[in-house]
Amino acid sequence: MASVRGYFHPKTATGDASLIPSPPWHYSGDLLTVEYRTDPARVRELLPEPLELADEDPGAVALIWADWQSCAADGNQLLDPVLAQYKEAFAVVRCRYKGRTYSRCVYIWVDKDFAVARGLHQGYPKKLGSIHQTRPHPYGPAPRIEAGARFGATLAAADRRLAQAVVTLREPSQTNGFVNSHPMAHHRWLPSIEKGRGLALDELIETGAASSEAGQAWAGDAELELFEAPTEELARLEIREPIAAYYRQVGVVWDGGTLLESGTSGAE
């Protein structure tokens, strides 16, 4: 009997063609975070049962741009950068489950197929997009990480611009914001292959960093715009009040999650 190998599709005789390697996955990244308040009803409509609105500041949203390098435990992808480097932009809200506050990614766009595959495994609703952000550098015209530095960020998908921001750093900060500071409560969904059978996979999971490290966070101010698009709904999280903006370099290890419950989301 032939056997096939690989952590993800495609599974082959050797497993070398698998789109993603097995965890743990290691990440190094530059994060630009813009936090603002929207109508809590627009957050609530994105929370399937049994998730509820957060008790405090239920309309808070974080829109985050990230420029990543990632790899498996052996680090080999770092030496073949096309397999390591990618960018993403994602919207995070907060929610409550059994009295505990969680963060939840409700929209996310990435620019590499392996990042989409990892997201499907982790419960992130990833789609392909075009993401760009200003990179800091100690020489030339690029901004330094210091007061007054200005960073731009853009997000587009399906030929439409969805968001753009300009962040101006003001001062060092104790935090990188509060919306994305909790464990993640995500759903893993997969429709049944048989029509009318609902979901073959319906899991509510808790996931987050197995370990992390980070540089000095900087707080600042942001000019943020969201745009309507025919196949995207980010603009429904309309900007009602700015909160703050942040910049930070981070290192993260992801190595699995925890099943909270299954078969109760009522998703279609």
C-alpha positions in Angstrom: 0.0 0.0 0.0 1.4 3.4 -1.0 1.5 6.1 1.7 1.5 9.8 1.3 3.1 12.4 3.5 2.9 16.1 4.2 1.3 18.4 6.9 -1.1 20.0 4.4 -2.1 19.6 0.7 -0.7 18.4 -1.6 0.3 15.1 0.1 2.9 13.2 -1.8 5.3 10.3 -1.4 8.0 12.5 0.2 5.9 15.4 1.6 8.2 18.0 0.2 5.4 19.6 -1.8 3.2 20.3 1.2 2.1 23.9 1.1 3.0 24.4 4.8 5.4 22.6 7.1 4.3 21.2 10.5 4.3 23.5 13.5 5.8 25.1 15.4 5.9 28.2 13.2 8.2 31.1 14.0 7.6 34.7 13.0 9.5 38.0 12.9 7.5 41.0 12.0 7.0 44.8 11.9 3.5 45.7 13.0 1.5 48.9 12.4 -1.7 49.0 14.5 -4.5 51.5 14.2 -7.2 51.3 16.9 -10.6 53.1 16.6 -14.2 52.7 17.7 -17.1 51.7 15.5 -20.8 50.9 16.1 -20.9 47.9 18.5 -23.8 46.5 16.4 -21.4 46.1 13.5 -19.0 44.1 15.7 -21.9 42.0 17.1 -23.0 41.0 13.6 -19.6 39.3 13.1 -19.8 37.2 16.3 -21.5 33.8 15.8 -22.9 32.0 18.8 -21.8 31.4 21.5 -19.6 34.5 21.3 -20.9 37.8 22.7 -19.7 41.4 22.7 -17.0 42.4 25.1 -18.2 44.0 28.3 -15.9 47.0 28.0 -15.5 49.1 24.9 -17.4 46.7 22.7 -17.0 48.8 19.5 -13.2 48.8 19.6 -11.4 47.7 16.4 -7.7 47.2 15.6 -6.7 47.4 11.9 -3.2 45.9 11.8 -0.6 45.8 9.0 2.3 43.3 9.4 5.4 42.7 7.4 6.5 39.1 8.2 9.3 36.7 7.9 8.3 33.2 9.0 9.7 29.7 9.1 9.4 26.2 10.5 11.6 25.0 13.4 14.6 24.4 11.2 14.6 27.9 9.8 15.2 26.8 6.2 12.6 29.0 4.7 14.6 32.1 5.8 17.3 31.1 3.3 14.7 30.8 0.5 12.9 34.1 1.2 10.1 33.6 -1.2 8.9 30.9 1.2 9.3 33.1 4.3 8.4 36.7 3.5 4.8 37.9 3.2 2.6 40.8 4.3 -0.9 40.9 5.8 -3.5 43.3 7.0 -6.2 42.3 9.4 -9.1 43.6 11.5 -9.4 42.5 15.1 -12.3 43.0 17.5 -12.9 41.7 21.1 -15.5 39.3 22.3 -16.6 37.4 25.3 -16.9 33.6 25.8 -18.0 32.1 29.2 -17.1 35.3 31.0 -13.6 35.6 29.4 -12.5 38.3 27.0 -10.9 37.2 23.7 -9.6 38.9 20.6 -11.0 37.7 17.2 -9.8 38.3 13.7 -12.9 39.1 11.6 -11.2 40.0 8.3 -7.7 39.3 7.0 -5.8 39.6 3.7 -2.4 38.1 2.9 -0.2 38.1 -0.3 1.1 34.5 -0.3 -0.6 31.1 -0.7 1.2 29.5 2.2 -0.1 32.2 4.5 -3.7 31.5 3.4 -3.2 27.8 4.1 -1.9 28.4 7.6 -4.8 30.7 8.3 -7.3 28.0 7.3 -5.7 25.7 9.9 -5.7 28.4 12.6 -9.2 29.7 12.0 -8.2 33.0 10.4 -10.5 34.0 7.5 -7.7 34.7 5.1 -8.1 36.0 1.6 -5.5 37.1 -1.0 -4.8 40.9 -1.1 -2.2 43.5 -1.9 -0.6 44.9 1.3 2.2 47.5 1.6 3.7 49.4 4.5 6.6 51.7 5.0 9.7 49.9 6.3 12.0 51.6 8.9 15.7 51.9 8.2 18.6 53.6 9.9 20.0 55.2 6.7 18.7 57.3 3.9 15.2 58.7 3.6 13.3 55.8 5.3 11.9 56.7 8.7 13.8 55.8 11.9 11.9 54.4 14.9 11.6 57.7 16.7 9.3 60.5 17.6 7.9 62.2 14.5 8.5 59.2 12.1 5.8 58.7 9.6 4.7 55.3 8.2 2.2 54.7 5.4 0.1 51.6 4.9 -2.3 50.4 2.2 -4.6 47.4 1.6 -6.3 46.4 -1.6 -8.1 43.3 -2.8 -9.7 42.3 -6.1 -8.4 45.5 -7.7 -10.0 47.8 -5.1 -8.3 49.7 -2.3 -9.9 48.9 1.0 -7.9 50.9 3.5 -5.1 53.3 3.8 -3.3 54.9 6.8 -0.6 57.3 7.8 0.8 56.7 11.3 3.0 59.3 13.0 5.0 58.1 16.0 4.8 60.3 19.1 6.4 58.5 22.1 7.4 55.2 23.5 4.5 53.1 24.9 4.0 50.5 27.5 1.7 48.6 25.2 1.0 47.9 21.5 -2.8 48.6 22.0 -5.5 46.6 23.8 -7.8 45.1 21.1 -5.4 42.4 20.0 -3.9 41.7 23.4 -6.0 38.6 24.3 -6.0 35.0 23.2 -7.8 34.5 20.0 -11.3 32.9 19.8 -11.6 31.6 16.2 -13.8 29.2 14.3 -12.6 26.4 12.0 -15.3 25.7 9.5 -15.5 23.3 6.5 -18.8 22.6 4.6 -19.8 19.0 4.1 -19.2 17.5 0.7 -22.8 16.4 0.7 -25.4 19.1 -0.1 -27.7 19.9 2.8 -25.5 18.3 5.4 -24.2 21.6 6.9 -20.7 21.7 8.3 -18.3 18.8 8.4 -16.0 20.8 10.7 -17.4 23.3 13.2 -15.0 24.1 16.0 -14.6 27.1 18.3 -10.9 27.2 19.3 -8.6 29.2 21.5 -5.2 30.0 20.0 -2.3 32.4 20.5 1.4 32.6 20.8 3.3 29.8 22.5 6.0 32.3 23.2 6.8 35.8 22.1 9.3 38.7 22.4 9.0 42.3 21.3 10.9 45.5 20.9 10.0 48.9 22.3 6.4 49.8 21.4 5.7 53.3 20.1 2.4 55.1 20.3 1.3 57.7 17.8 -1.6 59.1 15.8 -3.2 57.8 12.6 -5.0 59.2 9.6 -7.1 56.2 8.6 -9.6 55.8 5.7 -11.8 52.8 4.7 -13.3 52.3 1.3 -16.3 50.5 0.0 -15.8 47.5 -2.4 -18.3 45.1 -4.1 -16.9 41.9 -2.6 -15.5 43.1 0.8 -17.2 44.4 4.0 -14.4 46.0 5.9 -16.0 49.4 5.5 -19.0 48.3 7.5 -16.7 48.7 10.5 -16.9 52.4 10.0 -14.7 54.8 11.9 -16.6 56.6 14.6 -13.8 57.7 16.9 -10.0 57.3 16.7 -8.2 55.7 19.7 -4.5 55.5 18.9 -1.8 54.0 16.7 1.2 51.9 17.4 4.4 50.5 15.9 6.3 47.5 17.2 8.7 44.8 16.1 7.8 41.4 17.4 8.9 37.7 17.4 6.3 35.0 17.9 6.1 31.2 18.0 2.8 29.5 17.2 2.4 25.8 18.1 -1.3 24.8 18.1 -4.4 25.7 20.0 -7.2 24.4 22.3 -10.7 23.2 21.3 -13.3 25.1 23.3 -16.4 23.5 21.8 -17.8 22.1 18.5 -21.0 22.0 16.5 -22.6 25.0 18.1 -21.8 28.1 16.0 -25.0 28.0 13.8 -22.9 29.0 10.8 -24.3 28.5 7.3 
